[in-house]
Amino acid sequence: MNYTDFEFLKFDHKPNGVVLITINRPEVMNATNGRLHWELTKVWGVVNDDPKAKVAVITGAGDKAFSAGGDLNWITNMVGNAETINMVMNEASDIVYNVMACDKPVISAINGVAVGAGLAVAMMADISIMAEEAKITDGHVKLGVAAGDHAAICWPLLCGMAKAKYYLMTADFVNGKEAERIGLVSLCVPRAQLMDKAMEVADKLAAGSQQAIRFTKRSLNGWMNMARPIFESSLAMEMLCFLGEDAKEGVAAVKEKRAPKFPSANR
């Protein structure tokens, strides 16, 4: 693939080798549909193979969202559909592993709400910079499915097991200040300063020793590589949940803007 092949990601190539990637579906708060989900698996290989690229910075279009979760029509098609579930499971795995495999450092500039696959990219980035006003949640349990996209591989490393279990089992939102306080993100700044700070860090990395920085990323990713079996188990459990009644009710509740009444909680 080439940069021109992407439909929902746009690119701004800086002269110093920084590539600014923007998730570009602002009319739906950059929600992930099938095409965008697939593109988020492929873009890291394109950046990795680009000899001019040194650092990738990814953010969301507009001022409301980094990526506000999965498109409901797309998620609805997953529920009870084994073939689609298998495809999405493979793509979810690729998002996580391909961000890790990209030799170039990845910076996420979390400008607004981040949920679902967008959150996976934001959290798997090597450096995450979040606006104070932004909010993130791994909202899987609110849909009636296990937290499997990415969280099991990195949240306990980032913020510790106690906080990881709390936020992943409750799906409570975390704002930028709290996310930085507990170590879930690297830095937190006021929204007006977010992109300046992200580009400042990117410029610093682009001017540094490329081999040293890339080998440092590779070395530190060893900690997450040890958690691969945990991640793959969590992802399988998430997809198994999409075959159950709770997922049907979770999606219906989101569509109808009401609290879910999960069958498993009412037996």
N, C-alpha and C positions, 0 to 999 in steps of 0.2 A: 504493500500500500504506500501511497504518497500523501502528503498533507492535503492535497486537493481532493482526495477521495472521501473526506469526512463531511458528513452532512450537518451534524449538530455540535461539532467542535470547531472553533475558529482559532487561527494562529497569528501571532505577531512576533516576527523574528527580529530580535535586536542585534545590532552590529557586533556586540561582544559575546554572542553565543547563547544568550538567554532566550528561551522560547516561551512566550506567554500563551497559555492555552485557556480558552474561555468556553465553558459549557454553555451552549447557546440555544436555549428554549425558554426565553424569558416570559413568554406569554403563559406558560404553565409552571412558572417558578423553577425552570430547569429540571423538571421531573424526568425520570428515566423511562423511556419507552424501549421497545425491543431493539431498535436500531442504535440508540445512544448507548444502551448497555453493552452491545457488541463493540461499538466504537471505543468504549473505555477499556476493552481488552486489547485492542490493537494499537492504540496511540503510543504506548510505551516502547513497543518495538520499533516504530517509525522514528521516535526521538533517539532511541539507542543507536540506530543505524545511520543517523544523520551526522556526518563528520563535522559539521559546523555547530551542532548543538552541544552546549556544555552543561546547561541547567534548564530544567522545566519548571515553570510556575503555572499552577492551575487554579482558576477561580470560576465564579458563576456570573453570567450576564445579569445586569440590573443591580438593584440595591436591596432586594428582598431575600434572595436565596442563593446559596451555593448549589444545592440540588435538593428539592423538596420531596425526596422519596421516589418510589416507583409510580408510574402512570397507572391509575386504577383499572383502566381497560386492559392493560397488559397483565396486571396482577390477577385480575379476574379470570383471564384465560389460562393462568397457571393452575388455579385451584382444581384439583381432581384430574388434571391432564398430565399423565405420566411422561409423555414424550416431551412436552414443553418443559416440565420440571427438570428432566434430565439435561436438556439443552441449557437452561438457565443455571443449573448447578455447575456445569462445566465452565460457563462464562464467568460466574461469580468467583470460581477458583482461579481462573485466568487473570481477573482483575488484580487480585491479591498478589499472585505469584509474578505477574508481569511488571508490576510496580517495583517489586523487590529485585527482579532480574535486570531491570534497566540500570546500566552502569552509571548513567548521569544522575546527579541528585535531583530529587523532586521536592518542590515546595508547594504546599497548599495555602492559598489565601482565602480563608473561610469568611466570606462577606455577609452571610445570612444563614437562614435555616439549612441544615445539612442532615439528611436522613437517607437510609438505604444505600444503594450502590455509590451515590455521591459521597456519603459519609465514609464508605470503605476507602475511596480514593483519598479523601481528606485525612483520614487517620493513618493510612499506610504510607503517606508521603514522609520523606525523610525529615523534613522540617515543616511543622504546621503552625501557621500564624492566623489567629482568630480575632475578629472584631469583638469588642466588648459586648456589643448589642446582639451579636449573633447567638443562635441557639442550636444545639445539636441533640439528637436522641437516636439511639438504636431502637426503633419502634417496633421491632419484630413481634414482641409478646402482645402488643396491642392488636396485631392482626391474627393472633392465635398461632404463631409459628415461633420456633426457637431462634435465638440470636445466632445466626450462622454465617452471615455475609463475610465478616472479617474480624469480629470483636474478640473471638476466643484466641486468635493468634497474637493480638497486640494489646488489648486493654489491660489485662493483668500486669503486663510488663510496664505499661505507661503509668497507670494510676494505682496499682496494687489490687489484690484479689477482693478485699472488702468493698472498695468503691466500685470495682468492675461488677461484682455480683449485684450490688444495690442498683446501679443504673441500668444494667442489662435485664434484671428481673422486674423492675418497676417501669422501665421505659420513660422515666422522668427526663425532662429537658435539662440540659446543662448550658449555662451561658458562658461567654468568653472568660470572664474573670474567674469563675469557679473552675472551668476547665483548665486554666493555667495553674490555679492554686493547687489542684490535685495532681498535676503533671500529665493530664490527658492531651494537652497541646503544648507546643514549644514556647510560644509567645502569645500575648494578648495586647492589643492596642485599640485606641478609639477607631471607629469605622473610617473616619476621614483620613486616618494615617495608614490604613491597612495596606494599600497597594504600594505606597512609597516604602513602607518597611519591608514588604515582600521583595520588591525589586532591589532594595538596598542589600538584603541578604543574598539574593541571587547574584548581584554584581560582585559581591565579595567572593562567592564561590567560583564564579566564572574567572576571576583574576587569580585564583589560587592554583596550587599544584594539582592538576587534574588527576594524575595517577594516585597521588596520596589521598585525595578526597574520595575517589571511586573505590580504592581499596579499603578505606575506612568504612564506607557504606557496606561493602561486601562483608567485612569482618563483623560489624555489628549486627548485620542481618542473620548471622549465625544463631543468635538468640531466638529469632523468630523461626528459623529453619527447624530448631529443635521442637517447636510447637506445631509443626505441620500435621502430625497425626491428630492432635487436639482440634485443629482447625477443620480438617477433613471430616472428622466425626461430627463436629457441630454443624457443618454444612449439610451433611447427610440427614441429620436430625431435623434441620430446618425444612428441607425438601420433603421429608416424610410427613411433616405436619401439614404441608399443602394438600395432602391427600385426605385430610380429616375434616370433620364437621366444624371444628373451631375456626379453621381458616375461612370457611364459607361465611360464618357469622361475623368474623372480624372484618372481612372485606365489605359485607353488607352494611355493617355499622358505620364504617368510614364513609361509604357512599351516602348513607341516610343521615349522617352527622348526628349520631347518637351513641350512647355508651353500649358496648357489646354485651350480649348475654350468652357467654360461651356455654355450649352444652356440657363440657367437662366440669364446669363450675356449678352446675345445677342438677347434678345427679343425686 
